[in-house]
Amino acid sequence: MQDTACFQITETDDVSEESWTAKFPWENLKADFEGWNDKIQTIIDTVDHDKCYRWALHYRPPIDNWSTGRTTMLGDSVHATLPYLAQGACMAIKDGAVLTRALNLCDNIPDALQFYQRNRMERTARIVESPTPIALCSTCRAWKLSAPISPRSTKAPTETAGSIPAIH
């Protein structure tokens, strides 16, 4: 056998522990892909049977307060997302852009951090808490978007009082 770890994405309610080092029985991996293409079966057959792990993906609700005094958080530390199309990284970059603008617009850091939080919290919560932001296709077991997204969309999200236009 080769010294190769094996990775898979499958939908299941059977998650016994949350861990980066939880072993996953090779037999279960093999069963999850029963009936798949012969090349997939060959890959699974050749992995080291003792190096299969389960890294479960979990929903994390956004936290209620991002900033205290002169300290703030951004990105996954306040609104973690499931990994798909760098969604978490994109939101963190937007957080940074809004934070930069808030620091330039406000007279003091605590006010700027609250301004930043007000302008990002609702938007990121809508993304993270959407009933189906991403769905796991149970027939093909591949990640997909639940609805198409147009990169050239002209519709802007609803702005709230005190929000920074064009950065969501």
trRosetta pair geometry for C-beta under 8 A, 3 or more apart (Angstrom, degrees):
i j d omega theta_ij theta_ji phi_ij phi_ji
1 46 6.7 162 -141 -170 70 51
1 47 7.3 12 -169 122 109 21
1 48 5.2 121 139 -99 125 59
1 49 6.9 -84 -129 -6 164 82
2 46 5.6 30 16 159 111 97
2 47 7.0 -56 66 -117 93 32
2 48 6.6 -108 88 -46 51 83
3 48 5.7 25 -127 -47 38 136
3 51 7.5 82 -164 -15 57 160
4 46 7.0 29 45 120 137 87
4 47 4.9 -101 90 -125 99 72
4 48 5.9 156 50 -4 53 89
4 51 7.1 167 95 82 34 138
5 47 7.0 25 175 -158 11 116
5 48 7.2 -32 -81 46 41 105
5 51 4.6 -104 -103 146 68 114
5 52 7.4 150 -161 -91 67 37
5 53 6.9 -10 -163 7 115 105
6 26 7.7 93 32 -118 149 83
6 29 6.1 65 115 -164 143 158
6 43 7.7 134 -122 143 103 92
6 44 6.7 71 -137 -122 144 63
6 47 4.1 25 -56 -153 114 169
6 48 7.9 -161 -19 50 96 62
6 51 6.9 122 6 101 79 82
6 52 4.9 -18 54 -105 112 85
8 29 6.1 166 -9 -140 147 93
8 32 6.3 99 157 99 157 146
8 33 7.2 -122 -125 -48 137 116
9 136 7.2 -145 153 -133 105 117
9 141 6.6 157 97 167 79 90
9 142 7.6 88 81 -117 124 35
9 143 6.7 -30 133 -41 160 95
10 32 4.8 -92 -62 -164 165 132
10 141 5.5 -20 -110 -146 68 126
11 136 4.5 154 -71 109 114 140
11 138 5.6 -66 39 -100 145 84
11 141 7.0 -140 -1 -119 88 81
12 15 6.9 134 101 -47 99 80
15 18 7.3 43 157 -72 117 67
15 54 7.6 -174 -128 152 79 133
15 56 4.6 68 -133 -107 132 158
16 22 7.7 168 71 -159 94 145
17 22 5.4 166 77 -93 110 141
18 56 6.2 -92 -114 59 67 118
18 58 6.5 -7 -119 -37 124 145
19 22 4.0 112 72 -33 119 100
19 54 7.8 62 67 82 88 83
19 55 7.9 -104 94 -109 50 58
20 53 7.7 18 169 169 45 140
20 55 6.0 26 -125 -111 57 103
21 53 6.9 -75 -149 -135 26 127
22 53 6.3 113 76 -162 55 80
22 54 4.9 -47 96 58 110 92
22 55 7.7 158 46 -75 96 45
23 50 7.6 -37 -140 -169 129 57
23 52 6.7 74 -168 79 71 66
23 53 6.0 -66 -112 -103 36 61
23 54 7.5 36 118 6 16 86
24 28 6.1 -104 170 69 88 124
24 29 6.2 95 122 -53 113 102
24 52 4.6 -90 72 129 88 97
24 53 5.6 96 3 -177 99 10
24 54 4.0 115 -68 -42 118 92
25 28 4.5 89 73 1 94 103
25 29 7.2 -160 100 -5 52 83
25 52 7.0 -11 111 79 9 131
26 29 5.4 -52 -153 35 40 116
26 30 6.2 43 150 -22 70 104
26 44 8.0 142 -169 178 89 88
26 47 7.3 -174 -127 87 113 106
26 49 3.9 -60 -32 -148 161 81
26 50 7.7 -46 -37 -50 121 30
26 52 5.0 153 -82 -2 66 144
27 30 5.6 -51 -148 35 32 115
27 31 6.4 33 152 -20 64 106
28 31 5.5 -53 -147 37 33 113
28 32 6.4 40 152 -27 65 101
29 32 5.8 -52 -152 27 30 114
29 33 7.0 -2 160 6 62 107
29 44 6.2 -174 130 -147 106 113
29 52 5.2 -111 -33 -151 145 150
30 33 6.7 -81 -158 49 28 90
30 34 7.0 58 146 -64 65 82
30 44 5.6 141 -100 152 69 134
30 45 7.8 72 -110 -77 111 62
31 34 5.5 -15 -153 -28 40 116
33 36 4.5 -43 180 6 87 136
33 40 5.7 -130 175 141 135 123
33 41 7.0 -174 121 -83 113 63
33 44 5.9 -178 63 -53 142 154
36 40 4.2 -47 123 73 125 145
36 41 6.4 165 77 -47 88 82
37 40 4.8 95 65 4 83 102
37 41 7.2 -149 100 -4 45 87
38 41 5.3 -53 -149 38 38 115
38 42 6.3 43 152 -24 69 101
39 42 5.5 -48 -148 32 34 114
39 43 6.6 37 152 -19 63 100
40 43 5.7 -51 -152 33 34 112
40 44 6.4 30 152 -15 65 107
41 44 5.8 -57 -148 40 32 110
41 45 6.1 33 154 -22 67 109
42 45 5.6 -54 -143 37 30 112
42 46 6.3 17 161 -13 64 112
43 46 6.2 -69 -149 40 26 102
43 47 6.9 35 156 -37 63 99
44 47 6.2 -45 -152 11 32 112
47 51 6.7 -124 166 70 98 98
47 52 6.8 88 123 -70 134 93
48 51 4.1 45 84 16 113 114
48 52 8.0 -166 89 -33 67 71
49 52 6.9 -31 -165 -10 38 111
57 82 5.3 64 172 -135 129 100
57 83 7.1 -118 -119 20 128 89
59 82 7.1 -37 -90 -52 63 104
60 80 4.0 28 61 61 134 122
60 128 7.7 -59 81 -169 69 128
61 128 7.3 123 -143 133 38 125
61 129 7.0 41 -132 -87 78 100
62 78 6.1 30 -158 153 85 69
62 79 4.3 -1 -109 -103 105 81
62 80 8.0 179 -91 23 57 59
62 121 7.3 145 146 -156 144 74
62 124 6.1 125 -105 114 146 103
62 125 4.9 -103 27 -97 150 80
62 128 5.3 127 -45 64 102 153
62 129 7.1 -76 2 -39 105 104
63 66 6.8 129 84 -76 105 64
63 78 5.2 -93 39 -143 103 67
63 79 7.7 -116 19 -61 70 58
65 68 7.1 63 144 -59 118 88
65 117 7.5 9 -155 -159 51 150
66 72 5.5 35 137 -159 92 87
66 73 5.2 -128 -162 54 81 83
66 74 7.3 59 -170 -78 130 51
66 78 4.8 14 -107 -118 104 151
66 113 7.7 -151 101 174 93 94
66 116 7.7 -103 94 105 135 99
66 117 4.6 -179 49 -113 115 110
66 120 7.7 -4 2 76 167 117
66 121 6.9 -150 -12 -82 124 101
67 71 6.8 167 -151 92 61 50
67 72 4.0 -17 -100 -101 91 93
67 73 7.6 -154 -72 18 54 65
67 110 7.7 144 150 -147 121 58
67 113 3.7 160 -153 153 149 115
67 114 6.0 -139 78 -71 141 52
67 116 7.1 108 -51 67 144 106
67 117 5.0 -122 4 -45 117 134
68 71 5.5 -9 65 63 79 97
68 72 7.8 164 22 -82 51 52
69 110 5.8 -57 -158 -97 33 107
69 113 8.0 28 95 49 26 155
70 109 4.8 38 -125 113 85 138
70 110 6.3 -64 -72 -65 59 75
70 113 7.3 173 -134 -24 28 145
71 113 7.7 62 74 -127 23 161
72 99 7.0 -179 93 -124 147 126
72 113 4.5 -164 -59 -144 128 114
72 116 6.6 37 -159 80 165 138
72 117 7.0 -141 -137 -59 122 102
73 77 4.3 -107 179 104 125 127
73 78 4.9 145 104 -44 110 109
74 77 6.8 56 65 47 26 106
74 78 6.4 -46 -127 18 20 123
74 92 5.8 112 134 -142 100 73
74 95 3.7 153 -160 137 119 144
74 96 6.3 128 134 -59 166 66
74 99 6.5 -77 -71 -39 142 141
74 120 7.8 -13 -128 126 92 168
75 78 7.0 102 64 29 35 84
75 79 7.5 -138 154 51 19 79
75 88 6.5 67 -168 171 86 87
75 89 7.8 10 -134 -110 113 34
75 91 6.7 133 -122 97 53 88
75 92 3.2 22 -96 -103 102 110
75 95 5.9 -131 -48 34 59 149
76 79 7.1 -96 -120 74 28 47
76 80 4.3 51 -159 -102 82 75
76 81 7.1 -104 -105 17 86 68
76 88 5.1 22 -69 -166 101 128
76 92 6.9 -31 -15 -67 70 120
77 80 7.7 81 -47 -58 11 88
78 124 7.4 56 110 111 100 156
79 91 6.4 -94 90 141 122 148
79 124 4.1 -36 -135 154 176 128
79 125 6.9 -112 -119 -71 123 50
79 127 7.5 70 162 70 130 105
79 128 5.0 -136 -171 -42 94 145
80 88 6.8 -2 -150 -116 50 126
80 128 7.3 90 72 -129 42 129
81 84 7.4 -96 141 32 111 87
81 87 4.8 -97 118 103 155 115
81 88 4.5 -163 44 -71 105 87
81 91 6.9 120 -16 12 134 142
81 127 7.0 -37 -96 130 127 108
81 128 5.8 -120 -89 -104 81 84
81 133 7.4 -92 -149 115 107 154
82 87 7.7 29 71 54 57 135
82 133 7.5 153 35 84 108 116
82 134 5.9 -126 77 50 127 129
83 87 7.6 173 -146 34 29 95
83 88 7.0 -49 -101 2 59 121
84 87 5.4 19 72 -8 75 121
84 134 4.7 139 -6 -87 171 161
84 143 5.6 -157 -115 174 109 141
84 145 7.8 145 157 -80 136 71
85 90 8.0 -6 122 -13 84 134
85 145 8.0 3 -10 -68 143 105
86 89 4.3 -44 -176 43 93 119
86 90 5.7 102 120 -28 88 93
87 90 5.8 -55 -147 35 29 112
87 91 6.5 24 156 -15 63 106
87 127 7.3 -176 178 168 118 128
87 133 7.8 107 -162 156 165 126
87 134 7.9 -137 -22 -38 156 128
88 91 5.9 -57 -149 38 31 107
88 92 6.3 31 153 -20 65 107
89 92 5.6 -55 -148 36 32 113
89 93 6.4 35 154 -20 65 103
90 93 5.8 -52 -150 33 32 111
90 94 6.5 30 152 -15 64 105
91 94 5.5 -53 -148 39 36 112
91 95 6.3 46 149 -26 66 100
91 124 5.7 98 -163 -117 131 105
91 127 6.7 -163 -88 77 135 158
92 95 5.3 -45 -148 30 35 117
92 96 6.5 37 152 -19 63 102
93 96 5.7 -52 -153 34 33 113
93 97 6.5 34 150 -19 64 104
94 97 5.5 -51 -147 35 36 112
94 98 6.3 32 156 -15 68 105
94 120 7.3 150 121 -122 98 112
94 167 6.3 165 -159 -176 89 88
94 168 6.5 -26 -170 84 143 49
95 98 6.0 -61 -149 40 28 106
95 99 6.0 30 153 -21 66 110
95 116 7.6 70 -167 177 72 111
95 120 5.6 67 -111 -139 76 159
95 124 7.7 23 -73 -66 104 140
96 99 5.5 -53 -142 38 29 114
96 100 6.3 34 157 -22 64 104
97 100 5.8 -52 -151 32 29 113
97 101 6.6 25 153 -14 63 105
97 167 5.4 -142 114 -146 119 138
98 101 5.8 -55 -149 39 33 109
98 102 6.1 36 152 -22 67 107
98 116 5.5 128 125 -141 97 81
98 119 5.4 -163 -169 101 133 124
98 120 5.4 160 78 -61 160 111
98 164 5.8 170 -133 42 88 145
98 167 5.2 175 -78 128 85 128
99 102 5.6 -54 -144 36 30 112
99 103 6.4 31 156 -20 64 105
99 112 7.7 79 -163 151 61 102
99 113 7.8 16 -136 -112 92 60
99 116 4.6 40 -100 -129 63 145
100 103 5.9 -55 -150 35 28 110
100 104 6.5 22 153 -13 63 109
101 104 5.7 -61 -150 41 33 110
101 105 6.0 23 156 -16 69 114
101 164 5.4 95 109 -137 146 154
101 167 6.7 154 6 35 151 158
102 105 5.9 -62 -140 41 29 106
102 106 5.9 7 171 -6 69 116
102 112 4.4 129 139 -169 92 79
102 113 7.2 127 126 -72 138 22
102 115 4.4 167 -144 92 114 111
102 116 4.0 -117 10 -61 165 86
102 119 7.1 -168 -73 25 120 136
102 164 7.3 -101 -64 -51 78 137
103 106 6.8 -60 -126 42 21 96
103 109 7.1 7 -123 -115 89 68
103 112 4.7 75 -93 -178 47 152
103 116 7.8 14 -37 -54 73 125
105 112 7.2 140 63 -115 75 92
105 115 7.0 -130 81 134 117 162
105 164 7.9 -162 -13 -97 157 111
106 109 7.8 131 98 -92 121 16
106 111 4.4 -170 -173 103 133 103
106 112 3.7 -165 50 -74 136 78
106 115 5.5 -175 -58 4 134 147
107 111 6.4 28 51 52 75 145
108 111 5.1 84 64 16 82 105
108 112 6.9 -149 96 -9 38 93
109 112 5.4 -57 -143 38 33 114
109 113 6.2 32 160 -21 68 104
110 113 5.9 -55 -147 35 30 110
110 114 6.6 26 156 -14 64 106
111 114 5.9 -57 -149 39 33 108
111 115 6.2 37 151 -22 66 108
112 115 5.5 -54 -147 36 31 115
112 116 6.3 36 153 -21 65 104
113 116 5.5 -47 -147 34 33 115
113 117 6.3 34 153 -19 64 105
114 117 5.6 -51 -145 37 33 113
114 118 6.3 37 154 -21 65 104
115 118 5.9 -53 -148 34 28 112
115 119 6.4 17 157 -12 62 113
115 162 6.9 -124 -138 168 85 110
116 119 6.1 -71 -151 42 26 105
116 120 6.2 -3 164 0 66 117
117 120 6.4 -74 -140 46 25 94
117 121 5.5 33 171 -40 68 114
118 121 6.5 -42 -126 17 18 112
118 160 7.8 -123 159 91 96 128
118 162 6.2 -11 120 110 142 125
118 163 7.6 -131 122 -89 94 68
119 123 7.7 -1 154 2 53 121
119 160 8.0 -164 -113 58 59 104
119 162 7.2 -123 -71 121 93 82
119 163 5.0 134 -123 -134 93 69
119 164 5.3 39 -154 8 153 93
119 167 7.8 39 153 94 127 96
120 123 5.9 -74 -155 47 41 108
120 124 5.6 26 162 -14 82 115
121 124 6.4 -65 -144 41 21 101
121 125 6.1 21 160 -20 62 113
122 125 5.8 -59 -146 37 27 113
122 126 6.6 32 155 -24 63 103
122 160 6.9 76 35 -12 157 144
123 126 5.9 -53 -156 28 30 111
123 127 6.9 23 151 -14 62 104
123 157 6.4 97 -115 118 103 167
123 168 4.7 -175 -145 178 154 89
124 127 5.6 -54 -153 36 39 111
124 128 6.0 27 155 -11 72 110
125 128 5.9 -59 -137 46 31 103
125 129 5.3 2 172 5 70 121
126 129 6.6 -62 -121 52 17 92
126 130 6.4 47 162 -61 56 89
126 157 7.9 157 61 -139 160 137
127 130 6.2 -31 -157 -16 24 114
127 133 6.2 75 180 -117 59 138
128 133 7.2 -43 -126 -32 17 158
130 133 4.0 109 66 -62 121 86
132 135 5.2 -1 -164 -61 104 106
132 146 4.0 111 134 -97 111 168
132 147 8.0 101 101 -16 109 93
133 146 6.9 167 147 12 8 122
134 143 6.2 -2 176 -164 125 98
134 144 7.3 157 -161 81 81 36
134 145 6.3 -65 -114 -112 74 45
134 146 6.4 -164 -122 -22 21 91
135 144 6.4 -28 67 71 82 84
135 145 7.9 57 23 163 83 17
135 146 4.7 92 -12 -81 112 95
136 141 7.1 5 175 -139 96 49
136 143 6.6 -42 -107 -99 65 59
137 140 4.7 3 112 47 128 89
137 141 6.5 -107 84 -42 78 15
137 142 5.6 -9 47 53 120 65
137 143 7.6 177 7 -106 92 10
137 144 5.3 45 -35 12 117 122
138 141 7.0 25 -148 -73 26 65
145 148 6.6 110 95 -94 134 30
145 149 6.3 -115 -161 -9 162 100
149 153 7.5 -68 -176 -32 66 130
150 153 4.4 123 80 -58 101 84
156 159 7.3 2 131 -39 118 95
156 166 7.6 -62 -130 -96 133 50
156 168 7.8 176 -166 -49 81 129
157 168 5.3 92 31 -114 134 146
159 163 4.7 -155 -164 65 86 137
159 165 6.4 -14 -107 -99 147 70
160 163 4.9 101 56 -35 68 122
164 167 5.1 -16 107 52 114 106
